[in-house]
Amino acid sequence: MFQTSGRGLLAAGALTACLMGASKEARATLGDGVATVAANELNLRATRSVQSLASGERHDLVLPSGIVVHQYVSPGGVVYALSWRGPRMPDLRELMGAYFAQATQRGAWAGHHQAHVVGLDFVMHSTGHQHSFVGRAWIPSLVPQGVDVDAVVQ
């Protein structure tokens, strides 16, 4: 029979609460506010620069691995799209937050390194092979009016 002391249950509960809080705080960005870009910068140990666009801003994250991530922020301050390129895939769980489940849904990946997902309000295209991975994802309902995703999100 398994026995647990009150102290053990308290420690396990505290650990679970910390892990749940950390994962909620760390996994944001796509579809969230611009403040989450700073969390990505910290969590991915990236260097960030910002460029003004007619449709808001582009936050560029350069990761130590050489991966470059562009996060597109609307004039209203919401991350509506992201793109990436580099020698491997970035941490999509970190970058896509709540949309990660759609990005990794069954049947989305054709082969090991190619995915095309078109959901109700989520689109992702990703390809890669031998140290060359590229991709982009966006939320159609959040794309600012008049923005051509194919022209802007690269």
Secondary structure, DSSP 8 states (H G I E B T S, - for coil): -----HHHHHHHHHHHHHHHHHHHHHS--TTSBTHHHHHHHHHTT-EEEEEEETTEEEEEEE-TTS-EEEEEE-TTSBEEEEEEEESS---HHHHHGGGHHHHT-TT-BSSSSEEEEE-SS-EEEEEEETTEEEEEEE-GGGS-TT--HHHH--
